[in-house]
Amino acid sequence: MKIGILFGGNSLEHEISIVSAYSLQKKLSDAYEIEMLYIDLNNNLFNANRVSLKNFKDNNLKKLKRVRFSQGGFNKTKLDCMLLALHGENGEDGVGASLCRFYNIAFVGSDCFASSIAIDKYKSYRYLSRYKVPMINTRLYKCDDYVDKVEITKFPIIIKPLNGGSSIGIAVCKNKEEFDSKIRDVFQISKEVIIQPYLDNILEYNLALYENGYSKLERIDKKDEIFSFDNKYNESFKLMHQSIDDDYLIDEFKTIARRVYDLLGCSGIIRIDFFLIDNKIYVNEVNILPGGLAMYLFDDFKSVIHECIIEAIRKRRPVYTKGNFLSKCRINK
């Protein structure tokens, strides 16, 4: 089976996407024929089969081969399925799914609606809250509103870019002075930010799921006030997670996770980040395209991804052929 891995893209998370894609390649290369498809910062598409992760690190990209999407794949190569490893805007927001749908390529991942809602932290908060999913209170501010309208009366708070992932741009503000300073930095990343209360004595959990099952539930042992970008990518990630064996607690998380999955209409693998506060579970964030497709949370990731690939192929829409409507029309010259 020939599988494409689509990565890169014009996003702040461009380099994270590269790492994610090569993690998938390493994990799956003995099970599938892999085609590495890289989108550069100018949205040009390349075949990266002859380029390694080290080549990207060293900026030695001479072996990239320019290609173009075509029906069912790229150039003259047909793909059985595409794995999306695009993170952040211009990818995770539904653009990657739209590309695959337009070129009739089966893909593992959610469609445009689920993706566009999930990546927008405020829209997902409003949408899921409407259906009584427990969420942390969230407020939205735009860059143009900042000078006159942002009024914070209670600290500490957390500020986040509206559409950011991978913990990029998240900051804790303990007072008005810190807020005035840090929100300017966040506005450099996003023209809209969300503000949430900073809560003490919380436990953070990760759970991934797909159409037919769940990963193990893991608790994050964070070292800082928040689970930051450095925690995620510059430290020993596995050592910061602890598996949970409490069956009742696991079932509670799974029930909420499945409700979120179904409400958004997700497909493929997603990861949900939870808070546990005073024995009550809250959804913190929905990761519609988690890094490495959350492979670290699954005991048998290869079996899971194979299930997802088969399901994606089953769901691929048929190619419509030319009808006979025009041949029956009477058209005046």
C-alpha positions as CSV (number, residue, x, y, z in Angstrom):
1,M,0.0,0.0,0.0
2,K,1.4,3.4,-1.0
3,I,0.9,6.1,1.7
4,G,1.7,9.8,1.4
5,I,2.8,11.9,4.4
6,L,2.0,15.6,3.8
7,F,4.0,18.1,5.9
8,G,5.5,21.5,6.1
9,G,3.3,24.4,5.0
10,N,3.2,28.1,5.6
11,S,2.8,28.0,9.4
12,L,4.5,29.0,12.6
13,E,4.5,25.2,13.2
14,H,6.4,24.5,10.0
15,E,9.4,22.9,11.7
16,I,7.2,21.0,14.2
17,S,5.4,19.5,11.2
18,I,8.7,18.3,9.7
19,V,9.6,16.5,12.9
20,S,6.2,15.0,13.1
21,A,6.3,13.7,9.5
22,Y,9.7,12.0,9.9
23,S,8.5,10.4,13.2
24,L,5.6,8.9,11.3
25,Q,8.0,7.8,8.5
26,K,10.3,6.0,10.9
27,K,7.4,4.3,12.6
28,L,5.6,3.1,9.5
29,S,8.3,2.6,6.8
30,D,8.4,-1.2,7.3
31,A,4.6,-1.5,6.8
32,Y,3.9,0.8,3.8
33,E,5.6,2.3,0.8
34,I,6.0,5.9,2.0
35,E,6.0,9.1,-0.2
36,M,7.2,12.1,1.7
37,L,5.4,15.2,0.4
38,Y,6.8,18.5,1.6
39,I,5.1,22.0,1.3
40,D,7.6,24.8,1.7
41,L,6.9,28.2,3.2
42,N,5.9,29.5,-0.2
43,N,3.4,26.6,-0.6
44,N,5.4,24.8,-3.3
45,L,5.1,21.0,-3.2
46,F,8.1,18.7,-3.3
47,N,8.8,15.0,-3.1
48,A,11.2,14.7,-0.1
49,N,11.9,10.9,-0.4
50,R,15.6,11.6,-0.8
51,V,15.8,14.2,2.0
52,S,16.3,13.3,5.7
53,L,15.4,15.1,8.8
54,K,19.1,15.9,9.2
55,N,19.0,17.5,5.7
56,F,16.2,19.8,6.9
57,K,18.1,20.6,10.1
58,D,21.2,21.5,8.0
59,N,19.1,23.3,5.4
60,N,20.6,20.9,2.8
61,L,17.5,20.6,0.5
62,K,19.1,20.1,-2.9
63,K,17.5,16.7,-3.4
64,L,14.0,18.0,-3.1
65,K,12.1,17.3,-6.3
66,R,9.3,19.7,-7.4
67,V,6.0,17.9,-8.0
68,R,2.3,18.8,-8.4
69,F,-0.9,17.4,-7.0
70,S,-2.9,15.4,-9.5
71,Q,-6.1,13.3,-9.2
72,G,-5.5,10.6,-6.7
73,G,-1.9,11.6,-5.9
74,F,0.9,13.7,-7.4
75,N,2.4,13.8,-10.9
76,K,1.7,10.3,-12.2
77,T,2.0,8.6,-8.8
78,K,-1.3,7.3,-7.3
79,L,-1.6,7.2,-3.5
80,D,-3.8,4.8,-1.6
81,C,-4.1,7.2,1.3
82,M,-2.5,10.4,2.7
83,L,-1.5,11.0,6.3
84,L,-1.7,14.7,7.2
85,A,1.2,16.0,9.3
86,L,0.4,19.6,8.8
87,H,0.2,21.6,12.0
88,G,-1.1,25.1,12.7
89,E,-2.8,27.4,10.2
90,N,-2.8,26.6,6.4
91,G,-3.0,22.9,7.2
92,E,-4.5,21.9,10.4
93,D,-7.4,24.3,9.9
94,G,-8.9,22.2,7.1
95,V,-6.6,23.3,4.2
96,G,-4.8,20.0,4.2
97,A,-8.2,18.1,4.2
98,S,-9.5,20.4,1.4
99,L,-6.4,19.7,-0.8
100,C,-6.9,16.0,-0.4
101,R,-10.7,16.2,-1.0
102,F,-10.2,18.4,-4.1
103,Y,-7.7,15.9,-5.7
104,N,-9.7,12.9,-4.6
105,I,-7.0,11.5,-2.3
106,A,-8.2,9.4,0.7
107,F,-6.8,10.9,3.9
108,V,-6.6,10.2,7.6
109,G,-8.0,13.1,9.4
110,S,-11.1,15.3,9.9
111,D,-12.9,17.3,7.3
112,C,-13.0,21.1,6.9
113,F,-15.8,21.8,9.4
114,A,-14.3,19.9,12.3
115,S,-10.8,21.2,11.5
116,S,-11.9,24.9,11.3
117,I,-13.8,24.7,14.5
118,A,-11.2,22.8,16.5
119,I,-8.3,25.0,15.6
120,D,-10.2,28.2,16.7
121,K,-10.0,28.0,20.5
122,Y,-12.9,30.4,20.9
123,K,-15.2,28.9,18.3
124,S,-14.6,25.4,19.8
125,Y,-15.3,26.8,23.3
126,R,-18.6,28.4,22.2
127,Y,-19.7,25.4,20.1
128,L,-18.9,22.7,22.6
129,S,-20.2,24.7,25.6
130,R,-23.5,25.0,23.8
131,Y,-23.8,21.2,24.0
132,K,-22.9,21.2,27.7
133,V,-19.3,19.9,27.3
134,P,-17.4,21.1,30.4
135,M,-15.0,23.9,29.3
136,I,-12.8,26.5,31.0
137,N,-14.3,30.0,30.8
138,T,-12.8,31.7,27.7
139,R,-12.9,35.3,26.4
140,L,-11.8,36.6,23.0
141,Y,-10.0,39.8,22.2
142,K,-8.8,41.2,18.9
143,C,-5.7,43.3,18.3
144,D,-7.8,46.4,17.4
145,D,-9.6,46.1,20.8
146,Y,-6.6,46.0,22.9
147,V,-5.9,49.6,23.8
148,D,-9.5,50.6,24.7
149,K,-11.4,47.5,25.6
150,V,-9.2,44.9,27.3
151,E,-10.1,45.1,31.0
152,I,-8.8,42.4,33.3
153,T,-9.9,42.7,36.9
154,K,-8.7,39.3,38.3
155,F,-5.3,37.8,38.0
156,P,-3.5,35.4,37.3
157,I,-4.7,34.6,33.8
158,I,-3.5,32.7,30.7
159,I,-3.3,34.3,27.3
160,K,-3.1,32.2,24.1
161,P,-3.1,32.8,20.4
162,L,-6.5,32.1,18.9
163,N,-5.3,29.5,16.4
164,G,-1.9,28.5,17.7
165,G,-0.9,25.0,18.5
166,S,2.1,23.2,20.1
167,S,1.9,25.6,23.1
168,I,3.4,28.4,21.0
169,G,2.7,31.9,22.5
170,I,1.0,30.7,25.6
171,A,1.8,32.9,28.6
172,V,0.8,33.3,32.3
173,C,0.2,36.9,33.5
174,K,0.1,37.5,37.2
175,N,-0.6,41.2,37.1
176,K,-1.5,44.1,34.8
177,E,2.1,44.9,34.1
178,E,2.9,41.4,32.9
179,F,-0.3,41.3,30.9
180,D,0.5,44.6,29.1
181,S,3.9,43.3,28.2
182,K,3.0,39.7,27.2
183,I,-0.1,40.4,25.2
184,R,1.9,42.5,22.8
185,D,4.1,39.4,22.2
186,V,1.1,37.2,21.6
187,F,-0.4,39.8,19.2
188,Q,2.8,39.3,17.1
189,I,1.7,35.7,16.5
190,S,-2.1,36.2,16.2
191,K,-4.3,39.2,15.7
192,E,-6.8,37.5,18.1
193,V,-6.1,36.1,21.5
194,I,-8.1,34.2,24.1
195,I,-7.9,34.8,27.8
196,Q,-8.6,32.2,30.5
197,P,-8.3,32.2,34.3
198,Y,-5.1,30.6,35.6
199,L,-6.2,27.8,37.9
200,D,-4.1,26.3,40.7
201,N,-4.1,22.6,41.7
202,I,-5.1,21.3,38.4
203,L,-4.0,18.0,36.8
204,E,-3.6,17.8,33.0
205,Y,-4.4,14.7,31.0
206,N,-4.0,13.6,27.4
207,L,-6.3,11.1,25.6
208,A,-6.3,10.3,21.9
209,L,-9.1,8.6,20.1
210,Y,-10.3,7.5,16.6
211,E,-13.4,6.0,15.1
212,N,-13.0,2.6,16.7
213,G,-11.1,3.1,19.9
214,Y,-8.9,5.0,22.4
215,S,-5.3,5.4,23.5
216,K,-4.3,5.0,27.0
217,L,-5.0,8.0,29.3
218,E,-1.8,9.8,30.5
219,R,-1.3,12.5,33.0
220,I,1.3,15.3,32.3
221,D,3.8,16.0,35.0
222,K,4.6,19.6,34.1
223,K,7.6,21.4,35.6
224,D,6.4,24.9,34.9
225,E,3.2,26.9,35.4
226,I,2.0,25.7,32.1
227,F,2.8,22.8,29.8
228,S,5.0,24.9,27.5
229,F,6.6,24.6,24.1
230,D,10.0,23.8,25.8
231,N,8.3,21.1,27.9
232,K,6.9,19.5,24.8
233,Y,9.8,19.6,22.4
234,N,13.0,20.4,24.2
235,E,12.8,18.0,27.2
236,S,12.4,14.3,27.7
237,F,8.7,14.1,26.7
238,K,8.0,10.5,27.7
239,L,9.3,11.0,31.2
240,M,6.7,13.7,31.7
241,H,3.8,11.4,31.1
242,Q,2.3,8.9,33.6
243,S,-0.2,6.2,32.5
244,I,-3.4,6.1,34.5
245,D,-5.0,2.8,35.7
246,D,-8.1,4.0,37.4
247,D,-10.9,2.4,35.3
248,Y,-13.7,4.7,36.5
249,L,-11.6,7.8,35.8
250,I,-10.6,6.5,32.4
251,D,-14.3,5.8,31.5
252,E,-15.2,9.4,32.5
253,F,-12.6,10.8,30.2
254,K,-13.5,8.5,27.3
255,T,-17.2,9.4,27.6
256,I,-16.5,13.2,27.3
257,A,-13.9,12.6,24.5
258,R,-16.3,10.6,22.4
259,R,-18.9,13.2,22.8
260,V,-16.5,15.9,21.6
261,Y,-15.4,13.7,18.7
262,D,-19.0,13.1,17.6
263,L,-20.2,16.7,18.1
264,L,-17.4,18.0,15.9
265,G,-17.8,15.2,13.3
266,C,-14.1,14.2,13.6
267,S,-12.4,11.4,11.6
268,G,-9.0,9.8,12.0
269,I,-7.0,10.4,15.2
270,I,-7.4,13.4,17.4
271,R,-6.0,14.2,20.9
272,I,-7.9,16.0,23.6
273,D,-6.1,17.8,26.4
274,F,-8.1,17.8,29.7
275,F,-8.0,19.5,33.1
276,L,-9.1,17.7,36.3
277,I,-10.1,20.3,38.9
278,D,-11.6,19.3,42.2
279,N,-12.5,15.9,40.7
280,K,-14.3,17.5,37.8
281,I,-13.2,17.0,34.2
282,Y,-12.9,19.9,31.7
283,V,-11.9,20.0,28.1
284,N,-8.9,22.3,27.6
285,E,-8.1,21.9,23.9
286,V,-9.0,19.7,21.0
287,N,-6.0,18.8,18.8
288,I,-7.4,17.8,15.5
289,L,-4.0,16.9,14.0
290,P,-1.8,16.0,17.0
291,G,1.9,15.8,16.6
292,G,3.0,12.4,15.2
293,L,-0.7,11.5,15.2
294,A,-0.3,11.0,19.0
295,M,1.6,7.8,18.4
296,Y,3.2,7.9,21.8
297,L,-0.2,7.4,23.5
298,F,-1.0,4.1,21.7
299,D,0.5,0.7,22.6
300,D,0.0,-0.6,19.0
301,F,0.0,2.5,16.8
302,K,0.6,0.5,13.6
303,S,-2.7,-1.4,14.0
304,V,-4.5,1.9,14.9
305,I,-3.2,3.7,11.8
306,H,-4.0,0.8,9.6
307,E,-7.6,0.8,10.8
308,C,-7.7,4.6,10.1
309,I,-6.3,4.1,6.6
310,I,-8.8,1.5,5.7
311,E,-11.7,3.7,7.0
312,A,-10.4,6.7,5.1
313,I,-10.2,4.7,1.8
314,R,-13.8,3.4,2.5
315,K,-15.0,7.0,2.9
316,R,-13.3,8.4,-0.2
317,R,-15.9,9.9,-2.5
318,P,-16.5,8.4,-5.9
319,V,-15.2,10.2,-9.0
320,Y,-18.1,11.6,-10.8
321,T,-18.3,11.1,-14.5
322,K,-19.8,13.3,-17.1
323,G,-23.6,13.2,-17.2
324,N,-25.9,13.5,-20.1
325,F,-27.8,16.6,-18.9
326,L,-26.3,19.0,-21.5
327,S,-26.9,16.5,-24.3
328,K,-30.7,16.7,-23.6
329,C,-30.8,20.5,-23.4
330,R,-32.0,22.6,-26.3
331,I,-29.6,25.5,-26.6
332,N,-30.3,28.4,-28.9
333,K,-27.5,29.5,-31.1
